[in-house]
Amino acid sequence: MPVNRTRKARYARRRKRRMDLMEHDLSVEQWSALKAAWGGCAYCGEPDESPQRDCVLAISRGGRYTLDNIAPACRSCNASKCNSEVIHAGIHYPAGFLKSILCTSGNRLLYETCDRRSIPHKRLGKLIVATNSEECHELEKIREQARQNGVTDLALLGRRQIRILEPEVKAEAALFSPATGIIDTHSLMRSFCMNAEKHGAITAFRSCVTAIRHDKQGYDVEINGGDYRFTTRVIVNCAGLHSDKIAALAGMDIDKLGYRLKYCKGNYFTLSPAPKLRHLVYPVPVKNNEGLGIHATIDLNNRVRLGPDNEYVQKLEYSVNESRKHSFYQSVKNYLPNITADALQPDMSGIRPKLQGPGESFRDFIIREEKDRGCPGFINLIGIESPGLTSCIAIGKRVSSLVEEALQ
């Protein structure tokens, strides 16, 4: 069957499923799941009919719904796809933070899931390189931070060892992390979606949460300005770049609570011709953990990509800022001296949902049930940036425990 006919048939089925949902009472007794997502994606080619519309992901099981507002991409894109696709080890985050706890446990869980479900990935290992004496001192601090987080397999390398591992990398010293790897995030998202549908999830498209009302019976969630609605005892707000807006719809003062997100854009450039790298190469991180620096990663097709940088923006806009090419080159040539500025080609950008603004102190994930703030059964996941991908399964397990407690 031709590709265009296949797509038409697929979307006809999805439209019918959406209409079926709208014709029924969406109570938890009738539906084991409701999952609504954007009807178009600029990244993977899904039809894009309504660029102004957000989407909602709602999965219900026994009285709880998960709301996931993603715009303007499909389920496998946006923050979940527009990133470095790196499986982190849990090295850089403060001890005791959810980012360190969930990343270190999530690293193991993600590799196990990839092996079990045949999700494409590679455990390549990562070099954190120091190019001067000041950065060499920082490596010891990073190694100690990793130990506090339970990451004990880092190896300190000298110039000769670095040259053996990566002949094109210039550095005085480096830390080698064997547990760091890369993953095909599209395949991971598809696997999660297929598993959800296998357990009864139903997919509907072009649905947006427009109101949330709370009473003693639970939450009444309005979709598309009243096209349809459902009620639920528990809501899990994992809406990524829009999670603060969902919390505000539920009546929370996101400024008072410190929940308002700051959009931090990260640009990426590819290298052509590219150095022949066998491992991921990271510089010593920037201060305040705004990011891990402009690093060199390898994807599953052996393509070398540089990024991301940090550019706070006011709106969600995904074009690559080509004016930052020179700063990329200046940063990367310190440890990849053989590349030329002409080798850098614009690739993509992603946007992080950060809780801290420029120069502000490091913030942790927000993962909590909001009973003490007048919203029992409303579970917020806000500021889920890196290492959210690595932590995803561990986050899911933590949220599952919160849901069970809320339903007792």
SVG drawing of the C-alpha trace seen along z (x, -y; Angstrom):
<svg xmlns="http://www.w3.org/2000/svg" viewBox="-22 -36 73 45">
<polyline fill="none" stroke="black" stroke-width="0.4" points="0.0,0.0 1.4,-3.5 2.7,-5.5 0.1,-8.3 -2.8,-5.8 -1.3,-4.1 -1.2,-7.4 -4.7,-8.3 -6.0,-5.0 -4.2,-5.4 -5.5,-8.9 -9.0,-7.9 -8.9,-5.3 -7.6,-7.8 -10.3,-10.3 -13.0,-7.6 -11.5,-6.7 -11.6,-10.3 -15.2,-10.7 -16.1,-7.5 -14.5,-8.9 -16.5,-12.1 -19.8,-10.2 -19.4,-8.3 -19.2,-9.3 -15.4,-9.2 -15.7,-7.8 -13.0,-5.6 -15.4,-2.6 -15.9,-2.8 -12.3,-3.6 -9.1,-2.1 -7.2,-4.8 -7.5,-8.1 -4.5,-9.4 -4.8,-12.5 -1.9,-14.0 -1.1,-16.6 -2.3,-16.0 0.9,-17.2 4.6,-17.3 7.3,-19.4 10.0,-16.8 8.8,-13.4 6.3,-14.4 3.0,-13.7 0.2,-15.9 0.2,-19.4 -3.3,-20.9 -3.5,-23.2 -0.2,-24.7 -1.7,-26.9 -3.1,-24.0 -1.4,-22.3 -2.2,-18.7 -3.0,-16.6 -2.0,-13.1 -4.4,-11.4 -3.9,-7.9 -6.4,-6.5 -6.3,-3.4 -8.5,-2.8 -9.3,-6.5 -6.1,-8.4 -5.2,-10.4 -1.9,-11.6 -1.9,-15.0 0.9,-15.7 0.7,-18.9 3.2,-18.8 3.4,-21.5 4.1,-21.6 5.4,-18.1 4.1,-14.5 4.6,-12.1 8.2,-11.3 9.3,-14.9 9.7,-18.1 11.6,-17.8 11.5,-14.0 13.2,-13.9 15.0,-17.3 17.9,-16.5 21.3,-14.8 19.7,-11.3 22.3,-10.5 21.9,-7.9 23.6,-9.7 25.4,-8.0 24.3,-10.5 27.6,-12.3 27.0,-16.0 23.9,-16.5 24.0,-17.4 23.8,-14.5 20.3,-13.9 18.6,-15.7 16.0,-13.7 18.1,-14.4 20.9,-12.4 18.8,-9.7 16.5,-9.0 19.3,-9.3 21.6,-6.7 18.7,-4.2 17.2,-5.2 20.4,-4.4 20.3,-0.8 16.5,-0.5 16.8,-2.1 19.6,0.2 17.6,3.2 14.5,2.0 16.4,1.4 17.9,4.9 14.5,6.5 12.6,4.6 15.3,4.4 15.4,0.6 18.4,-0.6 21.1,-1.9 24.9,-1.8 26.9,-1.9 29.7,-4.0 31.2,-5.6 32.0,-9.3 35.1,-11.4 34.9,-14.6 37.9,-16.4 40.1,-19.1 42.1,-21.3 44.0,-23.3 45.2,-23.1 42.1,-24.8 39.8,-22.3 42.0,-19.4 41.2,-20.5 37.5,-20.5 37.8,-16.9 38.6,-15.8 35.5,-17.7 33.4,-16.0 34.8,-12.6 34.0,-13.2 30.4,-14.4 29.9,-11.2 31.1,-9.1 28.5,-10.9 25.9,-10.0 26.9,-6.3 28.8,-6.4 32.0,-4.7 33.2,-3.5 34.9,-6.7 38.5,-6.4 40.9,-9.3 43.0,-9.4 46.1,-11.2 47.1,-12.6 48.6,-9.3 45.5,-7.3 43.2,-9.9 45.2,-9.8 44.9,-6.0 41.1,-6.2 40.5,-9.3 43.4,-10.4 41.6,-13.5 40.9,-14.8 43.3,-17.2 43.2,-17.3 45.4,-17.4 43.3,-14.9 39.9,-13.3 37.3,-11.3 36.0,-8.2 32.4,-7.1 31.7,-3.6 28.0,-3.7 27.1,-6.6 25.5,-5.8 23.2,-6.8 19.6,-5.8 17.1,-6.1 14.5,-8.2 11.9,-7.7 12.0,-4.0 11.8,-4.4 8.7,-6.6 7.1,-4.1 7.8,-1.3 6.2,-3.1 3.2,-4.0 2.8,-0.4 3.1,1.0 0.4,-1.5 -1.9,-0.5 -1.3,3.1 -2.7,2.5 -5.8,0.7 -4.7,-2.8 -6.8,-4.5 -5.3,-7.3 -7.2,-10.4 -5.7,-13.4 -6.1,-17.2 -7.3,-17.5 -6.2,-20.3 -6.9,-20.8 -8.7,-24.1 -10.0,-23.9 -9.6,-21.9 -12.2,-22.1 -11.9,-20.5 -14.6,-19.4 -15.0,-16.7 -15.6,-14.0 -12.3,-14.8 -11.4,-16.7 -13.4,-17.7 -11.1,-18.1 -12.4,-20.1 -11.1,-19.4 -11.0,-21.8 -13.2,-24.4 -16.0,-21.9 -15.9,-19.5 -15.9,-16.8 -14.7,-16.3 -13.9,-13.6 -13.7,-13.2 -11.0,-11.6 -9.8,-11.2 -6.1,-11.6 -4.2,-13.7 -0.6,-13.3 0.7,-16.5 3.7,-15.6 3.2,-18.2 6.8,-19.1 7.2,-22.6 3.5,-23.3 3.5,-21.7 3.4,-25.0 0.3,-26.1 -1.5,-22.8 -0.7,-23.5 -2.1,-27.0 -5.3,-25.6 -5.8,-23.6 -5.7,-26.8 -2.1,-26.8 -0.2,-30.1 2.8,-29.0 4.8,-32.2 4.4,-31.9 5.2,-28.2 8.2,-28.7 6.7,-26.5 6.9,-29.0 9.1,-27.6 11.9,-29.4 12.5,-28.2 16.2,-27.5 16.9,-26.8 19.8,-24.6 21.1,-24.7 22.9,-21.9 25.4,-21.8 26.7,-18.8 30.2,-18.4 31.0,-17.6 33.7,-16.4 33.6,-15.0 36.3,-13.7 36.4,-10.0 35.1,-9.7 34.4,-6.4 33.1,-7.9 31.0,-10.9 33.2,-13.9 32.2,-16.5 33.9,-19.6 34.0,-20.5 30.4,-21.7 29.6,-25.4 28.8,-27.0 25.4,-26.7 24.7,-23.6 22.9,-25.6 24.1,-22.8 26.9,-20.4 28.7,-22.5 28.9,-22.2 29.7,-18.5 30.4,-16.2 28.0,-13.2 27.7,-10.4 24.3,-9.1 23.4,-5.6 24.3,-6.4 27.8,-7.5 27.0,-11.1 28.9,-13.7 26.8,-16.4 27.8,-19.4 25.6,-21.0 23.6,-22.1 24.4,-25.7 22.2,-27.8 19.9,-30.5 17.0,-31.6 14.0,-32.5 10.5,-33.8 8.6,-31.6 8.8,-28.1 10.6,-28.5 12.8,-25.7 14.9,-27.2 18.6,-26.9 20.3,-30.2 23.1,-30.2 24.7,-33.3 25.9,-31.1 28.1,-29.1 31.2,-31.0 30.8,-30.6 30.3,-26.8 33.5,-26.7 35.5,-28.6 34.2,-26.3 34.8,-23.0 38.2,-23.7 39.7,-23.6 39.3,-19.9 38.8,-19.1 41.6,-21.3 41.5,-19.7 38.0,-20.8 37.3,-24.0 34.5,-26.5 33.3,-25.6 32.6,-22.1 29.8,-23.2 26.3,-22.9 23.0,-23.8 21.2,-20.7 18.3,-21.2 17.4,-22.8 15.5,-21.8 14.1,-23.7 14.5,-22.8 11.8,-23.4 14.0,-25.0 12.9,-26.2 15.9,-28.4 16.6,-31.5 20.0,-32.8 22.5,-32.9 20.1,-31.5 20.8,-28.6 20.4,-25.0 16.9,-23.6 15.8,-20.0 12.9,-18.2 9.5,-18.9 7.7,-15.6 5.0,-15.8 1.4,-15.3 -0.3,-18.6 -2.7,-17.6 -1.1,-20.2 -1.9,-22.9 -5.5,-22.1 -5.2,-19.7 -5.4,-16.2 -4.6,-13.6 -3.0,-16.2 0.6,-15.1 2.9,-17.6 6.0,-16.8 7.6,-20.2 11.0,-21.2 11.7,-17.7 14.7,-18.6 18.0,-16.6 18.5,-13.9 14.8,-13.3 15.3,-11.0 17.6,-8.7 15.4,-9.0 12.1,-8.3 11.4,-4.8 12.6,-5.6 10.3,-8.7 7.4,-6.5 8.0,-4.1 8.1,-7.0 4.9,-8.6 3.2,-5.2 3.9,-5.1 2.4,-8.6 -0.7,-7.6 -1.2,-4.5 -0.9,-6.6 -3.4,-9.2 -6.0,-6.5 -5.9,-4.9"/>
</svg>
